[in-house]
Amino acid sequence: MSSEHVSHGDIVRFGQDRVNLPKDKADEYRAQARRLREKLEGYLDEHPDFTLKKMLLSGSLAKGTALRSLNDIDVGCYISGADAPSDIAALLEYLAERLRKAFPNFSPDQVQPQTYSVTVSFRGSGLDVDIVPILYDGDPQWYGNLVSQDDGSFLKTSIPLHLEFTRKRKSAQETHFAQVVRLVKFWSRNMKRENENFRFKSFMIEMILSQLCDQGLDFSDYPEALQHFFTYVARSNMRERIVFTDYYAAGAVGSFTEPVQIIDPVNAANNVSRLYTGAQADAIVDAALDAGDAIDAALAAPTKQETVYYWQKVFGSSFQV
């Protein structure tokens, strides 16, 4: 196999030019989230009994794995107090009312409850911040009950521990871990554009790559790392249980009946892929087989034109060298 026509360096440049959220945009978005958090903290200093306790940036922007296509950011909002509703719709309205009190300079229409979150819209940048409520009872590791964006159920989680989990893998392979995550997420997004029924959420991609990282896979050669990812998905048939032991023992994980079992690294009772059917898992496997075959063909192709053609089967027509 050869990378004569499209090399690791070409994939690096494609990532920088087409895949990654530019640093200036990432800094701008983080600054907006930080200003939101600082305003809340200022309000809390003056109103210590206020039920909103903390805002934490979460999701791909916090992890450093955001794509260029990012148009909103995720923030977890910790809520304490016995009077907080447990009904989802009532809880979101409760959160929206308190956000409007904490940020009186925002007009009411800039703070709007959605299905499972409250959206705060910044008029200047056009950026939306999706604020997800987390019911919190004082846990020192910031465990609380998060409203799941998948189905609205309550899930025990800790945003700081999730971020720490990702930082460990990024530290193990600086630059490369996050970049390979972004490249696979870009491939998945391309698949969704081609087939609206294709599902493969980013968190599942991150967990598969985290396991490969823990197993010692070297991510520093991107064509090879991508091929290893697709080979793992195909070989495992998306039926291999994935468990991490950063925050609990493997024995703490119970029995699950779902066909795909990727267990939340901070909550042994949460299968993050619980909503995926066997047919959806098979579609991921088929797509991974096609992507792996395309990379094999690209590495064996005799001409640059043919090599680019096969890489476009992975990344779409925006891939150019």
RACOR-V693414 format. One record per backbone hydrogen bond with DSSP energy under -0.5 kcal/mol. CO is the residue of the C=O (numbers start at 1). NH is the residue of the N-H. E is the energy in kcal/mol with one decimal. If there is no record, write none. Layout:
# RACOR-V693414
{{CO	NH	E} {CO	NH	E}}
This chain:
# RACOR-V693414
{{7	11	-1.8} {8	12	-2.4} {9	13	-2.3} {10	14	-2.2} {11	15	-2.5} {12	16	-2.3} {13	17	-2.6} {14	18	-2.9} {14	19	-1.0} {15	19	-0.9} {15	20	-3.2} {19	68	-3.0} {22	26	-2.6} {23	27	-2.9} {24	28	-1.9} {25	29	-2.7} {26	30	-2.6} {27	31	-2.2} {28	32	-1.9} {29	33	-2.2} {30	34	-2.7} {31	35	-2.6} {32	36	-2.0} {33	37	-2.3} {34	38	-3.0} {35	39	-2.3} {36	40	-1.9} {37	41	-2.7} {38	42	-2.4} {39	43	-2.0} {40	44	-2.6} {41	45	-1.9} {42	46	-1.1} {43	47	-1.7} {47	50	-2.2} {51	53	-0.6} {51	80	-2.8} {54	78	-2.7} {56	76	-2.9} {58	62	-0.8} {58	74	-0.6} {59	63	-1.7} {60	64	-1.3} {60	65	-2.4} {60	66	-0.7} {66	21	-1.4} {67	70	-1.9} {71	128	-1.1} {73	130	-3.1} {74	58	-2.8} {75	132	-2.7} {76	56	-2.5} {76	78	-0.5} {77	134	-2.5} {78	53	-3.1} {78	54	-0.9} {79	136	-3.5} {81	84	-1.5} {87	91	-2.8} {88	92	-2.5} {89	93	-1.9} {90	94	-2.4} {91	95	-2.6} {92	96	-2.6} {93	97	-2.5} {94	98	-1.7} {95	99	-2.4} {96	100	-2.2} {97	101	-1.4} {98	102	-2.4} {99	103	-2.2} {101	104	-0.6} {103	106	-2.0} {107	110	-2.2} {108	111	-1.4} {110	112	-0.5} {110	121	-2.3} {112	119	-3.0} {117	114	-3.9} {118	120	-0.5} {118	131	-3.4} {119	112	-2.6} {119	121	-0.6} {120	129	-2.7} {121	123	-0.6} {122	126	-1.7} {127	122	-2.7} {128	73	-2.0} {128	130	-0.6} {129	120	-2.8} {129	131	-0.7} {130	75	-2.6} {130	132	-0.6} {131	118	-2.6} {132	77	-2.8} {133	147	-1.7} {134	79	-3.3} {135	145	-2.6} {139	142	-1.8} {142	159	-0.5} {144	146	-0.8} {144	157	-2.8} {145	135	-2.5} {146	148	-0.8} {146	155	-2.7} {148	152	-1.8} {153	148	-3.4} {155	146	-3.5} {157	144	-2.3} {158	162	-2.2} {159	163	-2.4} {160	164	-2.2} {161	165	-2.5} {162	166	-1.9} {163	167	-2.4} {164	168	-2.0} {165	169	-1.3} {166	170	-2.5} {167	171	-2.7} {168	172	-1.7} {169	173	-1.4} {171	174	-0.6} {173	177	-2.4} {174	176	-2.5} {175	179	-1.9} {176	180	-2.6} {177	181	-2.2} {178	182	-2.3} {179	183	-2.4} {180	184	-2.5} {181	185	-2.5} {182	186	-2.3} {183	187	-2.2} {184	188	-2.5} {185	189	-2.5} {186	190	-2.2} {187	191	-2.2} {188	192	-2.1} {189	193	-1.7} {190	194	-1.6} {191	195	-2.0} {195	198	-2.0} {201	204	-0.8} {201	205	-1.6} {202	206	-2.6} {203	207	-2.1} {204	208	-2.2} {205	209	-2.4} {206	210	-2.2} {207	211	-2.2} {208	212	-2.2} {209	213	-2.4} {210	214	-2.6} {211	215	-1.8} {212	217	-2.4} {213	216	-1.6} {217	219	-0.6} {220	222	-0.7} {221	225	-2.8} {222	226	-2.8} {223	227	-2.1} {224	228	-2.2} {225	229	-2.1} {226	230	-2.5} {227	231	-2.4} {228	232	-2.5} {229	233	-2.3} {230	234	-2.3} {231	235	-3.1} {232	236	-3.0} {233	237	-1.0} {233	238	-0.7} {236	239	-2.2} {239	241	-0.5} {241	243	-0.5} {242	263	-2.6} {249	252	-2.0} {250	253	-1.6} {261	242	-2.3} {261	263	-0.6} {262	272	-2.2} {262	273	-0.5} {264	267	-1.1} {265	247	-0.5} {267	270	-1.9} {268	254	-0.5} {269	271	-0.7} {270	264	-2.9} {270	272	-0.9} {271	274	-1.8} {273	276	-1.8} {276	260	-0.5} {277	281	-2.2} {278	282	-2.5} {279	283	-1.9} {280	284	-1.6} {281	285	-2.3} {282	286	-2.8} {283	287	-2.2} {284	288	-2.4} {285	289	-2.5} {286	290	-2.2} {287	291	-2.3} {288	292	-2.9} {289	293	-2.5} {290	294	-2.2} {291	295	-2.2} {292	296	-2.3} {293	297	-2.6} {294	298	-2.4} {295	299	-2.5} {296	300	-1.1} {297	301	-1.0} {298	301	-0.5} {299	2	-2.5} {303	307	-2.1} {304	308	-2.8} {305	309	-1.9} {306	310	-1.9} {307	311	-2.1} {308	312	-2.2} {309	313	-0.7} {310	313	-0.7} {310	314	-0.6} {311	314	-1.0} {311	315	-2.6} {312	316	-2.1} {316	319	-1.8} {318	320	-0.7}}
